[in-house]
Amino acid sequence: MSWLATQPTPGADVHVLPVDDLTAHDENDTCTCGPTTEPVERPDGSIGWVITHHSLDGREHHEHA
Ligand SMILES: [Zn+2]
């Protein structure tokens, strides 16, 4: 089980997705998993967004146990 960070285009929002999850994820902030959106400062000082999706198999709880 692992996680994948994707950025469709340079400067776009970054999505952190669980690999091989039980469901498909949409790469937007209205995904059915209820992703967490956090602002991050880019090297040039502008603000981008990291959208962290939640796995249906609950792997994040195992990783932090
Ligand atoms: Zn999702």
N, CA, C, O and the ligand as a Tripos MOL2 file, in Angstrom:
@<TRIPOS>MOLECULE
protein
  261   259    66     0     0
PROTEIN
NO_CHARGES

@<TRIPOS>ATOM
      1 N           0.8440   -1.1870    0.0000 N.3       1 MET1
      2 CA          0.0000    0.0000    0.0000 C.3       1 MET1
      3 C           0.8810    1.2390    0.0000 C.2       1 MET1
      4 O           1.8210    1.3540    0.7860 O.2       1 MET1
      5 N           0.5660    2.1410   -0.8740 N.am      2 SER2
      6 CA          1.3760    3.3430   -0.9400 C.3       2 SER2
      7 C           0.5200    4.5100   -1.4110 C.2       2 SER2
      8 O          -0.6600    4.3550   -1.7270 O.2       2 SER2
      9 N           1.1270    5.6430   -1.4480 N.am      3 TRP3
     10 CA          0.4460    6.8700   -1.8240 C.3       3 TRP3
     11 C           1.1400    7.4660   -3.0320 C.2       3 TRP3
     12 O           2.3430    7.2930   -3.2280 O.2       3 TRP3
     13 N           0.3630    8.1700   -3.8370 N.am      4 LEU4
     14 CA          0.9030    8.7830   -5.0310 C.3       4 LEU4
     15 C           0.5450   10.2630   -5.0350 C.2       4 LEU4
     16 O          -0.6170   10.6340   -4.8740 O.2       4 LEU4
     17 N           1.5550   11.0960   -5.2220 N.am      5 ALA5
     18 CA          1.3050   12.5250   -5.3770 C.3       5 ALA5
     19 C           1.3300   12.8500   -6.8650 C.2       5 ALA5
     20 O           2.3010   12.5520   -7.5610 O.2       5 ALA5
     21 N           0.2620   13.4590   -7.3380 N.am      6 THR6
     22 CA          0.1920   13.7770   -8.7550 C.3       6 THR6
     23 C          -0.0590   15.2680   -8.9460 C.2       6 THR6
     24 O          -0.7100   15.9170   -8.1260 O.2       6 THR6
     25 N           0.4640   15.7850  -10.0280 N.am      7 GLN7
     26 CA          0.2200   17.1780  -10.4000 C.3       7 GLN7
     27 C          -0.0390   17.1780  -11.9090 C.2       7 GLN7
     28 O           0.8940   17.0630  -12.7030 O.2       7 GLN7
     29 N          -1.3030   17.3080  -12.2940 N.am      8 PRO8
     30 CA         -1.6510   17.1880  -13.7170 C.3       8 PRO8
     31 C          -0.8480   18.1160  -14.6150 C.2       8 PRO8
     32 O          -0.3830   17.7080  -15.6790 O.2       8 PRO8
     33 N          -0.6860   19.3530  -14.1930 N.am      9 THR9
     34 CA          0.1060   20.3100  -14.9640 C.3       9 THR9
     35 C           0.9390   21.1300  -14.0000 C.2       9 THR9
     36 O           0.5380   21.3200  -12.8520 O.2       9 THR9
     37 N           2.0900   21.6210  -14.4370 N.am     10 PRO10
     38 CA          2.9180   22.4530  -13.5520 C.3      10 PRO10
     39 C           2.1250   23.6370  -13.0150 C.2      10 PRO10
     40 O           1.4590   24.3410  -13.7730 O.2      10 PRO10
     41 N           2.2000   23.8520  -11.7070 N.am     11 GLY11
     42 CA          1.4830   24.9600  -11.1040 C.3      11 GLY11
     43 C           0.0660   24.6160  -10.6990 C.2      11 GLY11
     44 O          -0.5980   25.4080  -10.0310 O.2      11 GLY11
     45 N          -0.4040   23.4470  -11.0950 N.am     12 ALA12
     46 CA         -1.7610   23.0430  -10.7230 C.3      12 ALA12
     47 C          -1.7770   22.5020   -9.2970 C.2      12 ALA12
     48 O          -0.7350   22.3210   -8.6680 O.2      12 ALA12
     49 N          -2.9770   22.2540   -8.8100 N.am     13 ASP13
     50 CA         -3.0910   21.6490   -7.4880 C.3      13 ASP13
     51 C          -2.4550   20.2670   -7.4880 C.2      13 ASP13
     52 O          -2.4650   19.5630   -8.4980 O.2      13 ASP13
     53 N          -1.9020   19.8910   -6.3370 N.am     14 VAL14
     54 CA         -1.3140   18.5640   -6.1750 C.3      14 VAL14
     55 C          -2.3260   17.6730   -5.4710 C.2      14 VAL14
     56 O          -2.9440   18.0750   -4.4860 O.2      14 VAL14
     57 N          -2.4880   16.4700   -5.9830 N.am     15 HIS15
     58 CA         -3.3790   15.5040   -5.3530 C.3      15 HIS15
     59 C          -2.5590   14.3630   -4.7760 C.2      15 HIS15
     60 O          -1.6960   13.7990   -5.4470 O.2      15 HIS15
     61 N          -2.8400   14.0330   -3.5280 N.am     16 VAL16
     62 CA         -2.2070   12.8830   -2.8900 C.3      16 VAL16
     63 C          -3.2550   11.7870   -2.8270 C.2      16 VAL16
     64 O          -4.2620   11.8990   -2.1290 O.2      16 VAL16
     65 N          -2.9900   10.7150   -3.5820 N.am     17 LEU17
     66 CA         -3.9810    9.6650   -3.7610 C.3      17 LEU17
     67 C          -3.4740    8.3230   -3.2410 C.2      17 LEU17
     68 O          -2.3020    7.9930   -3.4270 O.2      17 LEU17
     69 N          -4.3450    7.5440   -2.5900 N.am     18 PRO18
     70 CA         -3.9630    6.1850   -2.2200 C.3      18 PRO18
     71 C          -3.9220    5.3060   -3.4770 C.2      18 PRO18
     72 O          -4.8570    5.3130   -4.2780 O.2      18 PRO18
     73 N          -2.8440    4.5580   -3.6400 N.am     19 VAL19
     74 CA         -2.6890    3.6920   -4.8080 C.3      19 VAL19
     75 C          -3.4810    2.4100   -4.6000 C.2      19 VAL19
     76 O          -3.4740    1.8330   -3.5130 O.2      19 VAL19
     77 N          -4.1670    1.9680   -5.6600 N.am     20 ASP20
     78 CA         -4.9480    0.7270   -5.6050 C.3      20 ASP20
     79 C          -5.9830    0.7410   -4.4910 C.2      20 ASP20
     80 O          -6.1660   -0.2530   -3.7880 O.2      20 ASP20
     81 N          -6.6630    1.8810   -4.3330 N.am     21 ASP21
     82 CA         -7.6970    1.9520   -3.3080 C.3      21 ASP21
     83 C          -8.9280    1.1630   -3.7670 C.2      21 ASP21
     84 O          -9.0050    0.7160   -4.9120 O.2      21 ASP21
     85 N          -9.8780    1.0040   -2.8570 N.am     22 LEU22
     86 CA        -11.0830    0.2370   -3.1530 C.3      22 LEU22
     87 C         -12.0230    0.9940   -4.0740 C.2      22 LEU22
     88 O         -12.9450    0.4050   -4.6390 O.2      22 LEU22
     89 N         -11.8030    2.2810   -4.2290 N.am     23 THR23
     90 CA        -12.6510    3.0810   -5.1020 C.3      23 THR23
     91 C         -11.7680    3.9570   -5.9660 C.2      23 THR23
     92 O         -10.5910    4.1590   -5.6670 O.2      23 THR23
     93 N         -12.3440    4.4800   -7.0450 N.am     24 ALA24
     94 CA        -11.6220    5.4300   -7.8780 C.3      24 ALA24
     95 C         -11.7750    6.8190   -7.2740 C.2      24 ALA24
     96 O         -12.7940    7.1390   -6.6620 O.2      24 ALA24
     97 N         -10.7540    7.6290   -7.4560 N.am     25 HIS25
     98 CA        -10.7930    8.9950   -6.9470 C.3      25 HIS25
     99 C         -10.8260    9.9760   -8.1060 C.2      25 HIS25
    100 O         -10.1550    9.7960   -9.1220 O.2      25 HIS25
    101 N         -11.6160   11.0080   -7.9260 N.am     26 ASP26
    102 CA        -11.6070   12.0880   -8.8920 C.3      26 ASP26
    103 C         -10.5550   13.0980   -8.4630 C.2      26 ASP26
    104 O         -10.4520   13.4300   -7.2820 O.2      26 ASP26
    105 N          -9.7850   13.5820   -9.4100 N.am     27 GLU27
    106 CA         -8.7510   14.5510   -9.0430 C.3      27 GLU27
    107 C          -9.3400   15.9580   -8.9540 C.2      27 GLU27
    108 O          -8.9860   16.8550   -9.7200 O.2      27 GLU27
    109 N         -10.2480   16.1190   -7.9950 N.am     28 ASN28
    110 CA        -10.7700   17.4340   -7.6680 C.3      28 ASN28
    111 C         -11.1880   17.4140   -6.2020 C.2      28 ASN28
    112 O         -11.2270   16.3590   -5.5690 O.2      28 ASN28
    113 N         -11.5030   18.6010   -5.6700 N.am     29 ASP29
    114 CA        -11.7650   18.6770   -4.2370 C.3      29 ASP29
    115 C         -13.1940   18.2910   -3.8660 C.2      29 ASP29
    116 O         -13.6000   18.4450   -2.7140 O.2      29 ASP29
    117 N         -13.9630   17.7890   -4.8430 N.am     30 THR30
    118 CA        -15.3030   17.2880   -4.5360 C.3      30 THR30
    119 C         -15.3680   15.7740   -4.6420 C.2      30 THR30
    120 O         -16.4570   15.2080   -4.7420 O.2      30 THR30
    121 N         -14.2190   15.1140   -4.6220 N.am     31 CYS31
    122 CA        -14.1530   13.6560   -4.6520 C.3      31 CYS31
    123 C         -14.9990   13.0670   -3.5180 C.2      31 CYS31
    124 O         -15.1270   13.6610   -2.4470 O.2      31 CYS31
    125 N         -15.5610   11.9080   -3.7720 N.am     32 THR32
    126 CA        -16.4720   11.2910   -2.8040 C.3      32 THR32
    127 C         -15.8040   10.9050   -1.4910 C.2      32 THR32
    128 O         -16.4910   10.6540   -0.5010 O.2      32 THR32
    129 N         -14.4870   10.8540   -1.4690 N.am     33 CYS33
    130 CA        -13.7950   10.4770   -0.2350 C.3      33 CYS33
    131 C         -13.7060   11.6420    0.7510 C.2      33 CYS33
    132 O         -13.2930   11.4520    1.8950 O.2      33 CYS33
    133 N         -14.0900   12.8440    0.3180 N.am     34 GLY34
    134 CA        -14.0230   14.0010    1.2040 C.3      34 GLY34
    135 C         -12.5910   14.4200    1.4690 C.2      34 GLY34
    136 O         -12.1630   14.4350    2.6240 O.2      34 GLY34
    137 N         -11.8460   14.7570    0.4440 N.am     35 PRO35
    138 CA        -10.4280   15.0640    0.6040 C.3      35 PRO35
    139 C         -10.1790   16.3120    1.4460 C.2      35 PRO35
    140 O         -11.0250   17.2010    1.5510 O.2      35 PRO35
    141 N          -9.0030   16.3440    2.0340 N.am     36 THR36
    142 CA         -8.5720   17.4870    2.8280 C.3      36 THR36
    143 C          -7.7490   18.4180    1.9390 C.2      36 THR36
    144 O          -6.8050   17.9780    1.2830 O.2      36 THR36
    145 N          -8.1000   19.6820    1.9170 N.am     37 THR37
    146 CA         -7.3960   20.6510    1.0930 C.3      37 THR37
    147 C          -6.5660   21.5690    1.9830 C.2      37 THR37
    148 O          -7.0870   22.1890    2.9100 O.2      37 THR37
    149 N          -5.2720   21.6480    1.6910 N.am     38 GLU38
    150 CA         -4.3870   22.4750    2.4930 C.3      38 GLU38
    151 C          -3.6070   23.4240    1.5870 C.2      38 GLU38
    152 O          -3.1390   23.0210    0.5220 O.2      38 GLU38
    153 N          -3.4660   24.6710    2.0000 N.am     39 PRO39
    154 CA         -2.6320   25.5950    1.2300 C.3      39 PRO39
    155 C          -1.1580   25.3420    1.4950 C.2      39 PRO39
    156 O          -0.7550   25.0590    2.6230 O.2      39 PRO39
    157 N          -0.3710   25.4470    0.4510 N.am     40 VAL40
    158 CA          1.0820   25.3180    0.5900 C.3      40 VAL40
    159 C           1.7420   26.4600   -0.1670 C.2      40 VAL40
    160 O           1.3020   26.8420   -1.2510 O.2      40 VAL40
    161 N           2.8070   27.0000    0.4220 N.am     41 GLU41
    162 CA          3.5110   28.0850   -0.2420 C.3      41 GLU41
    163 C           4.5140   27.5020   -1.2170 C.2      41 GLU41
    164 O           5.3210   26.6460   -0.8550 O.2      41 GLU41
    165 N           4.4610   27.9650   -2.4450 N.am     42 ARG42
    166 CA          5.3960   27.4970   -3.4580 C.3      42 ARG42
    167 C           6.7130   28.2420   -3.3060 C.2      42 ARG42
    168 O           6.7800   29.2760   -2.6400 O.2      42 ARG42
    169 N           7.7680   27.7060   -3.9330 N.am     43 PRO43
    170 CA          9.0820   28.3760   -3.8460 C.3      43 PRO43
    171 C           9.0480   29.8410   -4.2800 C.2      43 PRO43
    172 O           9.8320   30.6490   -3.7830 O.2      43 PRO43
    173 N           8.1520   30.1880   -5.1980 N.am     44 ASP44
    174 CA          8.0840   31.5750   -5.6590 C.3      44 ASP44
    175 C           7.2110   32.4570   -4.7700 C.2      44 ASP44
    176 O           7.0030   33.6340   -5.0680 O.2      44 ASP44
    177 N           6.7010   31.8840   -3.6760 N.am     45 GLY45
    178 CA          5.9320   32.6730   -2.7210 C.3      45 GLY45
    179 C           4.4370   32.6590   -2.9700 C.2      45 GLY45
    180 O           3.6720   33.1530   -2.1410 O.2      45 GLY45
    181 N           4.0010   32.1040   -4.0910 N.am     46 SER46
    182 CA          2.5650   32.0060   -4.3490 C.3      46 SER46
    183 C           1.9890   30.8210   -3.5780 C.2      46 SER46
    184 O           2.7270   29.9790   -3.0650 O.2      46 SER46
    185 N           0.6860   30.7720   -3.5070 N.am     47 ILE47
    186 CA          0.0280   29.7170   -2.7420 C.3      47 ILE47
    187 C          -0.5850   28.6790   -3.6800 C.2      47 ILE47
    188 O          -1.3230   29.0140   -4.6060 O.2      47 ILE47
    189 N          -0.2700   27.4450   -3.4270 N.am     48 GLY48
    190 CA         -0.8860   26.3480   -4.1630 C.3      48 GLY48
    191 C          -1.6870   25.5000   -3.2000 C.2      48 GLY48
    192 O          -1.7510   25.7910   -2.0050 O.2      48 GLY48
    193 N          -2.2880   24.4670   -3.7140 N.am     49 TRP49
    194 CA         -3.1370   23.6220   -2.8800 C.3      49 TRP49
    195 C          -2.7170   22.1620   -3.0000 C.2      49 TRP49
    196 O          -2.4220   21.6590   -4.0840 O.2      49 TRP49
    197 N          -2.7020   21.5120   -1.8590 N.am     50 VAL50
    198 CA         -2.4920   20.0680   -1.8290 C.3      50 VAL50
    199 C          -3.8000   19.4260   -1.3910 C.2      50 VAL50
    200 O          -4.3010   19.7000   -0.3010 O.2      50 VAL50
    201 N          -4.3450   18.5790   -2.2360 N.am     51 ILE51
    202 CA         -5.5910   17.8840   -1.9250 C.3      51 ILE51
    203 C          -5.2470   16.4490   -1.5300 C.2      51 ILE51
    204 O          -4.8460   15.6380   -2.3650 O.2      51 ILE51
    205 N          -5.4120   16.1560   -0.2570 N.am     52 THR52
    206 CA         -5.0880   14.8250    0.2470 C.3      52 THR52
    207 C          -6.3630   13.9920    0.3080 C.2      52 THR52
    208 O          -7.2920   14.2990    1.0560 O.2      52 THR52
    209 N          -6.3860   12.9410   -0.4880 N.am     53 HIS53
    210 CA         -7.5530   12.0570   -0.5210 C.3      53 HIS53
    211 C          -7.4640   11.0360    0.6040 C.2      53 HIS53
    212 O          -6.3920   10.7620    1.1450 O.2      53 HIS53
    213 N          -8.6120   10.4880    0.9350 N.am     54 HIS54
    214 CA         -8.6850    9.5070    2.0140 C.3      54 HIS54
    215 C          -8.9660    8.1300    1.4360 C.2      54 HIS54
    216 O          -9.8410    7.9720    0.5840 O.2      54 HIS54
    217 N          -8.2320    7.1510    1.8950 N.am     55 SER55
    218 CA         -8.4300    5.7960    1.3850 C.3      55 SER55
    219 C          -9.6440    5.1520    2.0370 C.2      55 SER55
    220 O          -9.9270    5.3850    3.2120 O.2      55 SER55
    221 N         -10.3510    4.3480    1.2730 N.am     56 LEU56
    222 CA        -11.4950    3.6310    1.8280 C.3      56 LEU56
    223 C         -11.0580    2.4420    2.6740 C.2      56 LEU56
    224 O         -11.8270    1.9440    3.4970 O.2      56 LEU56
    225 N          -9.8440    1.9950    2.4750 N.am     57 ASP57
    226 CA         -9.3810    0.8560    3.2760 C.3      57 ASP57
    227 C          -8.7350    1.2930    4.5960 C.2      57 ASP57
    228 O          -8.2960    0.4530    5.3820 O.2      57 ASP57
    229 N          -8.6800    2.5970    4.8360 N.am     58 GLY58
    230 CA         -8.2180    3.0890    6.1370 C.3      58 GLY58
    231 C          -6.7340    2.9430    6.3780 C.2      58 GLY58
    232 O          -6.3010    2.8660    7.5280 O.2      58 GLY58
    233 N          -5.9400    2.9040    5.3120 N.am     59 ARG59
    234 CA         -4.5030    2.6550    5.4830 C.3      59 ARG59
    235 C          -3.8170    3.7320    6.3010 C.2      59 ARG59
    236 O          -2.8380    3.4480    6.9910 O.2      59 ARG59
    237 N          -4.3160    4.9800    6.2390 N.am     60 GLU60
    238 CA         -3.6250    6.0200    6.9930 C.3      60 GLU60
    239 C          -3.6740    5.7750    8.4910 C.2      60 GLU60
    240 O          -2.7930    6.2210    9.2270 O.2      60 GLU60
    241 N          -4.7000    5.0680    8.9450 N.am     61 HIS61
    242 CA         -4.7930    4.7880   10.3680 C.3      61 HIS61
    243 C          -3.7640    3.7360   10.7790 C.2      61 HIS61
    244 O          -3.2560    3.7430   11.9000 O.2      61 HIS61
    245 N          -3.4740    2.8350    9.8460 N.am     62 HIS62
    246 CA         -2.4540    1.8320   10.1400 C.3      62 HIS62
    247 C          -1.0680    2.4660   10.1960 C.2      62 HIS62
    248 O          -0.2430    2.1300   11.0460 O.2      62 HIS62
    249 N          -0.8350    3.3970    9.2640 N.am     63 GLU63
    250 CA          0.4850    4.0200    9.1980 C.3      63 GLU63
    251 C           0.8020    4.8250   10.4470 C.2      63 GLU63
    252 O           1.9650    4.9550   10.8290 O.2      63 GLU63
    253 N          -0.2300    5.3660   11.0840 N.am     64 HIS64
    254 CA          0.0050    6.2180   12.2410 C.3      64 HIS64
    255 C          -0.2290    5.4770   13.5500 C.2      64 HIS64
    256 O          -0.1680    6.0780   14.6230 O.2      64 HIS64
    257 N          -0.4940    4.1890   13.4740 N.am     65 ALA65
    258 CA         -0.7710    3.4240   14.6850 C.3      65 ALA65
    259 C           0.5220    3.2030   15.4710 C.2      65 ALA65
    260 O           0.5020    2.5750   16.5300 O.2      65 ALA65
    261 ZN        -10.6030   10.9040   -3.3000 Zn       66 ZN66
@<TRIPOS>BOND
     1     1     2 1
     2     2     3 1
     3     3     4 2
     4     3     5 am
     5     5     6 1
     6     6     7 1
     7     7     8 2
     8     7     9 am
     9     9    10 1
    10    10    11 1
    11    11    12 2
    12    11    13 am
    13    13    14 1
    14    14    15 1
    15    15    16 2
    16    15    17 am
    17    17    18 1
    18    18    19 1
    19    19    20 2
    20    19    21 am
    21    21    22 1
    22    22    23 1
    23    23    24 2
    24    23    25 am
    25    25    26 1
    26    26    27 1
    27    27    28 2
    28    27    29 am
    29    29    30 1
    30    30    31 1
    31    31    32 2
    32    31    33 am
    33    33    34 1
    34    34    35 1
    35    35    36 2
    36    35    37 am
    37    37    38 1
    38    38    39 1
    39    39    40 2
    40    39    41 am
    41    41    42 1
    42    42    43 1
    43    43    44 2
    44    43    45 am
    45    45    46 1
    46    46    47 1
    47    47    48 2
    48    47    49 am
    49    49    50 1
    50    50    51 1
    51    51    52 2
    52    51    53 am
    53    53    54 1
    54    54    55 1
    55    55    56 2
    56    55    57 am
    57    57    58 1
    58    58    59 1
    59    59    60 2
    60    59    61 am
    61    61    62 1
    62    62    63 1
    63    63    64 2
    64    63    65 am
    65    65    66 1
    66    66    67 1
    67    67    68 2
    68    67    69 am
    69    69    70 1
    70    70    71 1
    71    71    72 2
    72    71    73 am
    73    73    74 1
    74    74    75 1
    75    75    76 2
    76    75    77 am
    77    77    78 1
    78    78    79 1
    79    79    80 2
    80    79    81 am
    81    81    82 1
    82    82    83 1
    83    83    84 2
    84    83    85 am
    85    85    86 1
    86    86    87 1
    87    87    88 2
    88    87    89 am
    89    89    90 1
    90    90    91 1
    91    91    92 2
    92    91    93 am
    93    93    94 1
    94    94    95 1
    95    95    96 2
    96    95    97 am
    97    97    98 1
    98    98    99 1
    99    99   100 2
   100    99   101 am
   101   101   102 1
   102   102   103 1
   103   103   104 2
   104   103   105 am
   105   105   106 1
   106   106   107 1
   107   107   108 2
   108   107   109 am
   109   109   110 1
   110   110   111 1
   111   111   112 2
   112   111   113 am
   113   113   114 1
   114   114   115 1
   115   115   116 2
   116   115   117 am
   117   117   118 1
   118   118   119 1
   119   119   120 2
   120   119   121 am
   121   121   122 1
   122   122   123 1
   123   123   124 2
   124   123   125 am
   125   125   126 1
   126   126   127 1
   127   127   128 2
   128   127   129 am
   129   129   130 1
   130   130   131 1
   131   131   132 2
   132   131   133 am
   133   133   134 1
   134   134   135 1
   135   135   136 2
   136   135   137 am
   137   137   138 1
   138   138   139 1
   139   139   140 2
   140   139   141 am
   141   141   142 1
   142   142   143 1
   143   143   144 2
   144   143   145 am
   145   145   146 1
   146   146   147 1
   147   147   148 2
   148   147   149 am
   149   149   150 1
   150   150   151 1
   151   151   152 2
   152   151   153 am
   153   153   154 1
   154   154   155 1
   155   155   156 2
   156   155   157 am
   157   157   158 1
   158   158   159 1
   159   159   160 2
   160   159   161 am
   161   161   162 1
   162   162   163 1
   163   163   164 2
   164   163   165 am
   165   165   166 1
   166   166   167 1
   167   167   168 2
   168   167   169 am
   169   169   170 1
   170   170   171 1
   171   171   172 2
   172   171   173 am
   173   173   174 1
   174   174   175 1
   175   175   176 2
   176   175   177 am
   177   177   178 1
   178   178   179 1
   179   179   180 2
   180   179   181 am
   181   181   182 1
   182   182   183 1
   183   183   184 2
   184   183   185 am
   185   185   186 1
   186   186   187 1
   187   187   188 2
   188   187   189 am
   189   189   190 1
   190   190   191 1
   191   191   192 2
   192   191   193 am
   193   193   194 1
   194   194   195 1
   195   195   196 2
   196   195   197 am
   197   197   198 1
   198   198   199 1
   199   199   200 2
   200   199   201 am
   201   201   202 1
   202   202   203 1
   203   203   204 2
   204   203   205 am
   205   205   206 1
   206   206   207 1
   207   207   208 2
   208   207   209 am
   209   209   210 1
   210   210   211 1
   211   211   212 2
   212   211   213 am
   213   213   214 1
   214   214   215 1
   215   215   216 2
   216   215   217 am
   217   217   218 1
   218   218   219 1
   219   219   220 2
   220   219   221 am
   221   221   222 1
   222   222   223 1
   223   223   224 2
   224   223   225 am
   225   225   226 1
   226   226   227 1
   227   227   228 2
   228   227   229 am
   229   229   230 1
   230   230   231 1
   231   231   232 2
   232   231   233 am
   233   233   234 1
   234   234   235 1
   235   235   236 2
   236   235   237 am
   237   237   238 1
   238   238   239 1
   239   239   240 2
   240   239   241 am
   241   241   242 1
   242   242   243 1
   243   243   244 2
   244   243   245 am
   245   245   246 1
   246   246   247 1
   247   247   248 2
   248   247   249 am
   249   249   250 1
   250   250   251 1
   251   251   252 2
   252   251   253 am
   253   253   254 1
   254   254   255 1
   255   255   256 2
   256   255   257 am
   257   257   258 1
   258   258   259 1
   259   259   260 2
@<TRIPOS>SUBSTRUCTURE
     1 MET1         2 RESIDUE 1 A MET
     2 SER2         6 RESIDUE 1 A SER
     3 TRP3        10 RESIDUE 1 A TRP
     4 LEU4        14 RESIDUE 1 A LEU
     5 ALA5        18 RESIDUE 1 A ALA
     6 THR6        22 RESIDUE 1 A THR
     7 GLN7        26 RESIDUE 1 A GLN
     8 PRO8        30 RESIDUE 1 A PRO
     9 THR9        34 RESIDUE 1 A THR
    10 PRO10       38 RESIDUE 1 A PRO
    11 GLY11       42 RESIDUE 1 A GLY
    12 ALA12       46 RESIDUE 1 A ALA
    13 ASP13       50 RESIDUE 1 A ASP
    14 VAL14       54 RESIDUE 1 A VAL
    15 HIS15       58 RESIDUE 1 A HIS
    16 VAL16       62 RESIDUE 1 A VAL
    17 LEU17       66 RESIDUE 1 A LEU
    18 PRO18       70 RESIDUE 1 A PRO
    19 VAL19       74 RESIDUE 1 A VAL
    20 ASP20       78 RESIDUE 1 A ASP
    21 ASP21       82 RESIDUE 1 A ASP
    22 LEU22       86 RESIDUE 1 A LEU
    23 THR23       90 RESIDUE 1 A THR
    24 ALA24       94 RESIDUE 1 A ALA
    25 HIS25       98 RESIDUE 1 A HIS
    26 ASP26      102 RESIDUE 1 A ASP
    27 GLU27      106 RESIDUE 1 A GLU
    28 ASN28      110 RESIDUE 1 A ASN
    29 ASP29      114 RESIDUE 1 A ASP
    30 THR30      118 RESIDUE 1 A THR
    31 CYS31      122 RESIDUE 1 A CYS
    32 THR32      126 RESIDUE 1 A THR
    33 CYS33      130 RESIDUE 1 A CYS
    34 GLY34      134 RESIDUE 1 A GLY
    35 PRO35      138 RESIDUE 1 A PRO
    36 THR36      142 RESIDUE 1 A THR
    37 THR37      146 RESIDUE 1 A THR
    38 GLU38      150 RESIDUE 1 A GLU
    39 PRO39      154 RESIDUE 1 A PRO
    40 VAL40      158 RESIDUE 1 A VAL
    41 GLU41      162 RESIDUE 1 A GLU
    42 ARG42      166 RESIDUE 1 A ARG
    43 PRO43      170 RESIDUE 1 A PRO
    44 ASP44      174 RESIDUE 1 A ASP
    45 GLY45      178 RESIDUE 1 A GLY
    46 SER46      182 RESIDUE 1 A SER
    47 ILE47      186 RESIDUE 1 A ILE
    48 GLY48      190 RESIDUE 1 A GLY
    49 TRP49      194 RESIDUE 1 A TRP
    50 VAL50      198 RESIDUE 1 A VAL
    51 ILE51      202 RESIDUE 1 A ILE
    52 THR52      206 RESIDUE 1 A THR
    53 HIS53      210 RESIDUE 1 A HIS
    54 HIS54      214 RESIDUE 1 A HIS
    55 SER55      218 RESIDUE 1 A SER
    56 LEU56      222 RESIDUE 1 A LEU
    57 ASP57      226 RESIDUE 1 A ASP
    58 GLY58      230 RESIDUE 1 A GLY
    59 ARG59      234 RESIDUE 1 A ARG
    60 GLU60      238 RESIDUE 1 A GLU
    61 HIS61      242 RESIDUE 1 A HIS
    62 HIS62      246 RESIDUE 1 A HIS
    63 GLU63      250 RESIDUE 1 A GLU
    64 HIS64      254 RESIDUE 1 A HIS
    65 ALA65      258 RESIDUE 1 A ALA
    66 ZN66       261 GROUP 0 **** ****
